[in-house]
């Protein structure tokens, strides 16, 4: 069974991090939050939010995945740390408030792809994700989807029952959600929330950035940006947004490549541009999400890619890299690339970013224990050593601000 441990770094992980080129602007510490694996289910989607304080309280949510299925998720759990990842509380399952629910005709609905983040204006930790629907533990192909959310109560260490945010156009936004996204909270409390969506029967997902209000309890739609689309694969989806140096940057998943878009006001975004190195070659990220880190006016992309001796990893989703972005050209600086989390045969493509304080940022991820092929379960005694470890890669900024 998985067990919570004080941070332990294996010799393999330490060497992999230390042997990679360092960035003069930050140090990196890789912490293990949980480890252990039974070969039947595994932890996925560990994402954290930090409640400010003299030492921030970091609350991390995650949920179990059924390994014999495809994207079959169970109730959200959470653990927390009050000492910057030195110790963690036991994982608590929130089946009654963040669990599955029954609908008509035997349909089961769950909330997943959940990301908590502190909302400064209300002083609440707000988690946002989206819904998924199952019939017989199989994802229903043509299904409605909604943006789901919940609020954390630090006094009782509980979450309110998840609910969904109404949308203005039920036809256009038939399948619409904010799963695995990064949002931007504005000073007035409004939230810029990227989502991906399609109407019933549509072939391609599109992306838009919603402007929402949040009063500490309820998330409400206010307006939206222009739509972004790409008639390739499944379109564009799993968007993440960041504000850096006065501009808004949006990164997008596509089946064959990652894409980037930019806006001066968070309302009108440019046509998506394929992620490339500054030298012009394609980055090599495809069919998985990317997220942002920013500090001191510098912008970084966190991603996975081909070409890292990782052909044995599902969709090349490990190791997990970070590199600085050239904000003028919207390209990635190859000489700044650094491994945040090394690969041990399991994918690391579903991860989150948490701004813990002005001194550090965390990237949190779990070893997802499925692979390619008919027998797609990675065995507990696999040759690469993956054991469903959940990691917090702590980026420690050297300038202290």
Secondary structure, 3 states (H helix, E strand, C coil): CCEECCCCCCHHHHHHHHCCCCCCCEEEEEEEEEECCCCCEEEEEEEEEEECCCCCEEEEEEEEEECCCCCCEEEEEEEEECCCCCCCCCCEECHHHHCCEECHHHCEEEEEEEEEEEECCCCEEEEEEEEEEECCCCECCCCCECEEEEEEECCCCEECCCEECCCCCCCCCCEEECCCCCCEECCCCCEEEEEEEECCCCCCEEEEEEEEEECCCCEEEEEECCCECCCCCCECEEEEEEEECCEEEEEEECCCCCEEEEECCCCCCCCCEECEECCCCECCCCCCCCEEEEECCEEEEEECCCCCCCCCCHHHCCCEEEEEEECCCCEECHHHCEEEECCCCCECCCEEEEECCCCEEEEEEECECECCCCCCECCCCCCCCCCCCEEEEEEEECCCC
